[in-house]
Amino acid sequence: MTNTTEKKGGAVGAVIGTAVLVIVSAVGGWIAGDVYGRMTKKSAAVGMPPAAPETVATMVVTNLPYNLPEQFVAHAEALQEVDLLPQVDGYVKEILFKEGDLVKEGQVLYRLDDERYQAVVNQRKADLEAAGLKSLSTHIGHDLSDEELASGDFTESMKWWDQAIAAHKEAGCKYIVCPGFKVPETLAGLKTYCDYFNAIGAKCKENGMLFGYHNHSHEFKKIEDTVIYEYMLENTNPEDVFFEMDVYWAVMGKAYPVELFMKYPGRFTLLHIKDHRELGESGMVGFDAIFKNADIAGMKDFVVEIEAFTNGDWKESMNMCADYLLNSDFVKASYKE
C-alpha cells in the first residue's frame, strides 16, 4: 500500500510540477522567481543544500600595439574630372606633364603633330583664293585665370596667344578680334585686362596683324561708377589695340555710336554692322549717321553680321542686307585710304 501511495503521490507531484512550470512560463519571470524562492526555502527546511549559484565569466580588454603595413593597394578618384578635347584633329606628338603633376589653367599639356592641321589650313586658303576672297578677321579670346588676374602676371596666357597668333598669321588674317571676356568686379581687375590686351596687341603687331576688341551690350554697364567700355578705350594703347564696335549691341546698351566716334576718334578700325534681323529692319540703329561719320570713327573695314532671319532663309537675308547697303547713298564704295 505504501509503495502504491508513493507512486501515486509521485505521479500527482509530477503533474502539479508540470502545471506550475507551464503557468510560470506563461505568466512571467516574477512567478518563476517566487516559486524558486519557495522551493529553496523548502529545501533548506528539509535539510537539502541550496542550488549552486551560476558562475559569470569576466573578460579583460587590453590595448596591444599593432604595426600596420607600410604599403596599401588603393584606388583614388578625383572629386572633379575635366575632359581635354583638342580644337583640331591630330596625333599626340609631345606630352608636357608627368602623371601626378599639378597643372594650372591655360597650361599647355599636349602638342599635336600639325601635319594634318596644316593640310586643312592650306586647303582652306586655296578655297578662299579660288572664290576671290581673303581671310580678313577672326573672333578668338582667352580669359585670364583668377591667379593671373590677382597677380597681374599673364605670362602663361601669353604662351597661348603665341600659338594663336602664329596660326592666324599662317592663315593670312589681317585682324584678330577678342569678342568678350569675363568682366572683373573692380577697376583694378579691368586695368589688368587692359594691360593684357595691350600685350596681345603688341604681339600681333610684331607679326603683321592688328588686335581689336568687339563689344556686346554689357560693356556699357558701370564698375565703380565708370562705364566699362569707355574705361577700356582710355586704358588701352591706340597703337596696339583698336575697337570693332558692334553698333547694334552698342545701341542695345543705350549708347550712341556717333557720340563715341566723336569722343574717341580713330579708335574704331572695324565696325560690326548689324541689326536685330536684316539691316534696316528695326529702324533704331541709325546706319545713315554711322556711315556718314565712319571717317571720324577711323573705320577701315566693316563686317555685316546676321543672327536672325525673317523668313528662316539665311541666303535671302544676306541678299537683303547686300541690297540695303548697295542702295543706300550714305554707303561709300570703299573706305580704304
BAGUTI-851794 format. One record per residue (C-alpha): x, y, z; residue number from 0. Coordinates in Angstrom, 1 decimal. Example, Ala and Ser with C-alpha at 12.3 -4.5 7.8 and 13.67 -1.06 7.14 Angstrom:
BEGIN
<r <12.3,-4.5,7.8>,0>
<r <13.7,-1.1,7.1>,1>
//
This chain:
BEGIN
<r <0.0,0.0,0.0>,0>
<r <2.8,2.4,0.9>,1>
<r <4.6,1.8,-2.4>,2>
<r <1.4,2.4,-4.3>,3>
<r <0.7,5.6,-2.5>,4>
<r <4.2,6.9,-3.1>,5>
<r <3.9,6.2,-6.8>,6>
<r <0.6,7.9,-7.0>,7>
<r <1.9,10.8,-5.0>,8>
<r <4.9,11.0,-7.3>,9>
<r <2.6,11.0,-10.3>,10>
<r <0.4,13.7,-8.8>,11>
<r <3.5,15.7,-7.9>,12>
<r <4.8,15.4,-11.4>,13>
<r <1.6,16.6,-12.8>,14>
<r <1.4,19.5,-10.4>,15>
<r <5.0,20.4,-11.1>,16>
<r <4.4,20.4,-14.8>,17>
<r <1.4,22.6,-14.3>,18>
<r <3.4,25.0,-12.2>,19>
<r <6.1,25.2,-14.9>,20>
<r <3.6,25.9,-17.6>,21>
<r <2.0,28.6,-15.5>,22>
<r <5.4,30.1,-14.7>,23>
<r <6.3,30.0,-18.4>,24>
<r <3.1,31.7,-19.3>,25>
<r <2.8,34.3,-16.6>,26>
<r <6.3,35.7,-16.4>,27>
<r <9.6,35.8,-14.6>,28>
<r <8.4,37.1,-11.3>,29>
<r <6.3,34.0,-10.7>,30>
<r <9.3,31.9,-11.6>,31>
<r <11.4,33.7,-9.0>,32>
<r <8.8,33.3,-6.4>,33>
<r <8.4,29.6,-7.0>,34>
<r <12.2,29.2,-7.0>,35>
<r <12.5,31.1,-3.6>,36>
<r <9.8,28.9,-2.0>,37>
<r <11.5,25.7,-3.3>,38>
<r <14.8,26.9,-1.9>,39>
<r <13.3,27.6,1.5>,40>
<r <11.6,24.3,1.4>,41>
<r <14.8,22.5,0.5>,42>
<r <16.6,24.2,3.4>,43>
<r <13.8,23.3,5.8>,44>
<r <14.2,19.6,4.9>,45>
<r <18.0,19.8,5.1>,46>
<r <18.8,19.9,1.4>,47>
<r <21.6,22.1,0.1>,48>
<r <20.6,25.2,-1.9>,49>
<r <21.2,25.3,-5.6>,50>
<r <24.7,26.4,-6.5>,51>
<r <24.8,30.0,-7.9>,52>
<r <25.7,30.4,-11.6>,53>
<r <29.2,31.4,-12.4>,54>
<r <29.6,34.5,-14.6>,55>
<r <32.8,34.7,-16.6>,56>
<r <34.6,38.0,-17.0>,57>
<r <36.8,39.3,-19.8>,58>
<r <39.6,41.8,-19.6>,59>
<r <40.2,44.0,-22.6>,60>
<r <43.8,45.1,-23.1>,61>
<r <45.2,47.5,-25.7>,62>
<r <48.1,46.0,-27.6>,63>
<r <50.3,47.7,-30.2>,64>
<r <49.7,46.6,-33.8>,65>
<r <52.0,47.7,-36.6>,66>
<r <50.2,48.4,-39.8>,67>
<r <51.9,47.5,-43.1>,68>
<r <53.6,50.5,-44.8>,69>
<r <52.1,50.0,-48.2>,70>
<r <48.5,49.7,-49.3>,71>
<r <46.9,48.9,-52.6>,72>
<r <44.2,51.6,-53.2>,73>
<r <42.3,53.3,-56.0>,74>
<r <41.9,57.1,-55.8>,75>
<r <39.4,59.1,-57.8>,76>
<r <39.3,62.9,-58.2>,77>
<r <36.3,64.8,-56.9>,78>
<r <36.2,66.7,-60.3>,79>
<r <37.1,65.5,-63.7>,80>
<r <37.9,67.5,-66.9>,81>
<r <37.8,66.1,-70.4>,82>
<r <40.6,67.6,-72.6>,83>
<r <39.5,67.9,-76.2>,84>
<r <41.7,69.3,-78.9>,85>
<r <40.3,72.0,-81.2>,86>
<r <41.8,70.2,-84.2>,87>
<r <42.4,66.6,-85.1>,88>
<r <45.9,65.2,-84.9>,89>
<r <48.2,62.7,-83.3>,90>
<r <49.8,63.5,-79.9>,91>
<r <53.4,64.5,-80.6>,92>
<r <54.5,65.6,-77.1>,93>
<r <53.2,65.3,-73.6>,94>
<r <54.3,68.2,-71.5>,95>
<r <53.5,67.0,-68.0>,96>
<r <54.1,64.0,-65.7>,97>
<r <51.4,61.9,-64.1>,98>
<r <50.6,63.4,-60.7>,99>
<r <51.8,66.9,-61.6>,100>
<r <49.8,70.0,-60.5>,101>
<r <48.8,72.0,-63.6>,102>
<r <47.4,75.5,-64.0>,103>
<r <44.6,76.9,-66.1>,104>
<r <45.9,77.7,-69.5>,105>
<r <49.0,75.5,-69.2>,106>
<r <49.9,73.6,-72.4>,107>
<r <49.7,69.8,-71.7>,108>
<r <50.0,68.2,-75.2>,109>
<r <51.3,69.1,-78.6>,110>
<r <49.8,67.6,-81.7>,111>
<r <51.5,66.7,-84.9>,112>
<r <50.4,69.6,-87.1>,113>
<r <50.8,67.8,-90.5>,114>
<r <47.0,67.1,-90.9>,115>
<r <46.1,70.5,-89.4>,116>
<r <48.5,72.2,-91.8>,117>
<r <46.9,70.4,-94.7>,118>
<r <43.5,71.7,-93.7>,119>
<r <44.8,75.2,-93.4>,120>
<r <46.3,75.0,-96.9>,121>
<r <43.1,73.7,-98.3>,122>
<r <41.0,76.5,-96.7>,123>
<r <43.4,79.1,-98.1>,124>
<r <43.1,77.6,-101.5>,125>
<r <39.3,77.6,-101.3>,126>
<r <39.3,81.3,-100.4>,127>
<r <41.6,82.2,-103.2>,128>
<r <39.5,80.3,-105.7>,129>
<r <36.4,82.2,-104.6>,130>
<r <38.2,85.5,-104.8>,131>
<r <38.1,86.0,-101.0>,132>
<r <40.6,86.8,-98.3>,133>
<r <40.7,85.8,-94.6>,134>
<r <40.0,89.2,-93.0>,135>
<r <39.4,88.6,-89.4>,136>
<r <38.5,86.1,-86.7>,137>
<r <36.9,86.2,-83.2>,138>
<r <39.0,84.5,-80.6>,139>
<r <39.7,85.1,-76.9>,140>
<r <41.4,83.6,-73.8>,141>
<r <40.3,84.7,-70.3>,142>
<r <42.9,85.3,-67.6>,143>
<r <42.9,82.8,-64.7>,144>
<r <42.0,84.0,-61.2>,145>
<r <45.6,83.8,-60.2>,146>
<r <46.7,85.9,-63.2>,147>
<r <44.0,88.5,-62.6>,148>
<r <45.1,88.8,-58.9>,149>
<r <48.8,89.0,-59.6>,150>
<r <48.8,90.9,-62.9>,151>
<r <51.2,88.3,-64.3>,152>
<r <49.7,86.9,-67.5>,153>
<r <52.8,85.1,-68.8>,154>
<r <51.0,81.7,-69.1>,155>
<r <48.1,83.2,-71.1>,156>
<r <50.6,84.9,-73.4>,157>
<r <52.0,81.5,-74.3>,158>
<r <48.5,80.5,-75.5>,159>
<r <48.4,83.7,-77.6>,160>
<r <51.8,82.9,-79.1>,161>
<r <50.3,79.8,-80.7>,162>
<r <47.1,81.5,-81.7>,163>
<r <48.9,84.4,-83.4>,164>
<r <51.2,82.0,-85.3>,165>
<r <48.1,80.1,-86.6>,166>
<r <46.4,83.3,-87.7>,167>
<r <49.5,84.6,-89.4>,168>
<r <49.7,81.3,-91.3>,169>
<r <46.0,81.7,-92.3>,170>
<r <46.7,85.1,-93.7>,171>
<r <44.4,87.1,-91.3>,172>
<r <44.6,90.9,-91.2>,173>
<r <42.8,91.3,-87.8>,174>
<r <42.4,89.2,-84.6>,175>
<r <39.4,90.3,-82.5>,176>
<r <38.6,89.3,-79.0>,177>
<r <34.8,89.0,-78.8>,178>
<r <34.4,89.4,-75.0>,179>
<r <35.9,88.4,-71.6>,180>
<r <34.8,87.6,-68.1>,181>
<r <34.5,91.2,-66.8>,182>
<r <36.0,91.6,-63.3>,183>
<r <34.2,93.3,-60.5>,184>
<r <36.8,96.1,-59.9>,185>
<r <38.5,98.7,-61.9>,186>
<r <41.8,97.2,-60.8>,187>
<r <40.9,94.0,-62.4>,188>
<r <39.7,95.8,-65.5>,189>
<r <43.1,97.6,-65.7>,190>
<r <44.8,94.3,-65.6>,191>
<r <42.7,93.2,-68.6>,192>
<r <43.6,96.4,-70.5>,193>
<r <47.3,95.7,-69.9>,194>
<r <46.7,92.2,-71.1>,195>
<r <45.1,93.4,-74.3>,196>
<r <48.0,95.9,-74.8>,197>
<r <50.4,93.0,-74.6>,198>
<r <48.4,90.9,-77.1>,199>
<r <48.1,93.8,-79.4>,200>
<r <51.9,94.4,-79.4>,201>
<r <52.5,90.8,-80.1>,202>
<r <50.1,90.8,-83.0>,203>
<r <51.7,94.0,-84.4>,204>
<r <55.1,92.3,-84.3>,205>
<r <53.6,89.6,-86.6>,206>
<r <52.0,91.9,-89.1>,207>
<r <48.4,91.8,-87.7>,208>
<r <46.1,94.1,-85.7>,209>
<r <44.4,93.2,-82.5>,210>
<r <41.0,94.6,-81.5>,211>
<r <38.1,94.2,-79.1>,212>
<r <34.4,93.5,-80.0>,213>
<r <31.7,94.7,-77.7>,214>
<r <28.3,93.5,-76.7>,215>
<r <25.8,95.4,-74.5>,216>
<r <27.2,94.6,-71.1>,217>
<r <30.3,96.7,-71.6>,218>
<r <28.2,99.8,-71.3>,219>
<r <27.4,99.0,-67.7>,220>
<r <29.5,100.5,-64.9>,221>
<r <32.1,99.4,-62.5>,222>
<r <32.7,101.7,-59.6>,223>
<r <30.7,104.4,-61.3>,224>
<r <32.8,104.1,-64.5>,225>
<r <31.5,102.8,-67.9>,226>
<r <33.4,99.7,-68.7>,227>
<r <33.7,100.4,-72.5>,228>
<r <35.0,103.9,-72.0>,229>
<r <37.5,102.8,-69.4>,230>
<r <38.8,100.3,-71.9>,231>
<r <39.1,102.9,-74.6>,232>
<r <41.1,105.2,-72.3>,233>
<r <43.4,102.5,-70.8>,234>
<r <44.4,100.6,-74.0>,235>
<r <47.2,101.8,-76.3>,236>
<r <45.7,103.1,-79.6>,237>
<r <48.9,101.9,-81.3>,238>
<r <48.3,98.3,-80.3>,239>
<r <44.5,97.9,-79.7>,240>
<r <41.6,99.0,-81.9>,241>
<r <37.9,98.6,-81.3>,242>
<r <35.4,96.8,-83.5>,243>
<r <32.2,98.4,-82.5>,244>
<r <29.1,96.3,-82.8>,245>
<r <26.7,99.1,-83.5>,246>
<r <23.6,97.1,-82.7>,247>
<r <24.9,96.0,-79.3>,248>
<r <26.0,99.5,-78.5>,249>
<r <22.5,100.8,-79.1>,250>
<r <21.1,97.9,-77.0>,251>
<r <23.5,99.0,-74.3>,252>
<r <21.9,102.5,-74.5>,253>
<r <25.0,104.1,-76.1>,254>
<r <25.1,106.2,-79.2>,255>
<r <27.8,105.1,-81.7>,256>
<r <28.3,108.5,-83.3>,257>
<r <28.9,110.1,-79.9>,258>
<r <31.6,107.6,-79.1>,259>
<r <33.1,108.3,-82.6>,260>
<r <33.4,111.9,-81.7>,261>
<r <34.7,111.3,-78.2>,262>
<r <37.3,108.7,-79.3>,263>
<r <38.1,109.5,-82.9>,264>
<r <40.2,107.0,-84.9>,265>
<r <39.8,104.1,-82.4>,266>
<r <37.2,102.1,-84.4>,267>
<r <39.2,100.5,-87.2>,268>
<r <36.4,97.9,-87.7>,269>
<r <32.7,98.3,-87.5>,270>
<r <30.3,95.4,-86.9>,271>
<r <27.2,96.4,-89.0>,272>
<r <24.3,94.6,-87.5>,273>
<r <20.6,94.9,-86.8>,274>
<r <18.0,92.8,-85.0>,275>
<r <17.5,90.9,-88.2>,276>
<r <18.3,92.2,-91.6>,277>
<r <19.9,95.7,-91.9>,278>
<r <17.4,98.5,-91.5>,279>
<r <14.7,96.1,-90.2>,280>
<r <14.5,97.6,-86.7>,281>
<r <14.8,101.2,-87.7>,282>
<r <16.6,102.0,-84.4>,283>
<r <20.3,101.7,-85.2>,284>
<r <20.8,104.8,-87.3>,285>
<r <23.1,103.4,-90.1>,286>
<r <23.0,106.7,-92.1>,287>
<r <24.6,108.6,-89.3>,288>
<r <27.1,105.8,-88.6>,289>
<r <28.3,105.6,-92.2>,290>
<r <28.4,109.4,-92.6>,291>
<r <30.8,109.6,-89.6>,292>
<r <32.8,106.5,-90.4>,293>
<r <35.9,108.5,-91.3>,294>
<r <35.9,110.1,-87.8>,295>
<r <35.5,106.7,-86.3>,296>
<r <38.6,105.6,-88.2>,297>
<r <36.8,102.7,-89.9>,298>
<r <38.9,100.8,-92.5>,299>
<r <36.7,97.8,-92.9>,300>
<r <33.2,96.7,-91.8>,301>
<r <31.7,93.3,-91.3>,302>
<r <28.0,92.6,-91.7>,303>
<r <26.6,90.0,-89.3>,304>
<r <23.1,88.4,-89.4>,305>
<r <22.0,86.3,-86.5>,306>
<r <18.2,86.1,-87.1>,307>
<r <16.4,85.6,-90.5>,308>
<r <13.0,87.0,-91.2>,309>
<r <11.9,84.1,-93.4>,310>
<r <14.3,81.5,-92.0>,311>
<r <16.5,81.6,-95.1>,312>
<r <20.0,82.9,-94.5>,313>
<r <20.8,83.4,-98.2>,314>
<r <17.7,85.5,-98.7>,315>
<r <18.6,87.6,-95.6>,316>
<r <22.1,88.0,-96.8>,317>
<r <20.9,89.3,-100.2>,318>
<r <18.5,91.7,-98.4>,319>
<r <21.5,93.1,-96.4>,320>
<r <23.6,93.5,-99.6>,321>
<r <20.7,95.3,-101.3>,322>
<r <20.3,97.6,-98.4>,323>
<r <23.9,98.7,-98.5>,324>
<r <24.2,98.9,-102.3>,325>
<r <21.0,101.1,-102.5>,326>
<r <22.0,103.4,-99.6>,327>
<r <23.6,106.6,-100.8>,328>
<r <25.3,107.1,-97.5>,329>
<r <27.5,104.0,-98.0>,330>
<r <30.7,104.6,-100.0>,331>
<r <32.0,102.1,-102.4>,332>
<r <35.3,101.9,-100.5>,333>
<r <36.6,103.0,-97.1>,334>
<r <40.3,102.3,-97.9>,335>
<r <42.7,105.2,-97.9>,336>
//
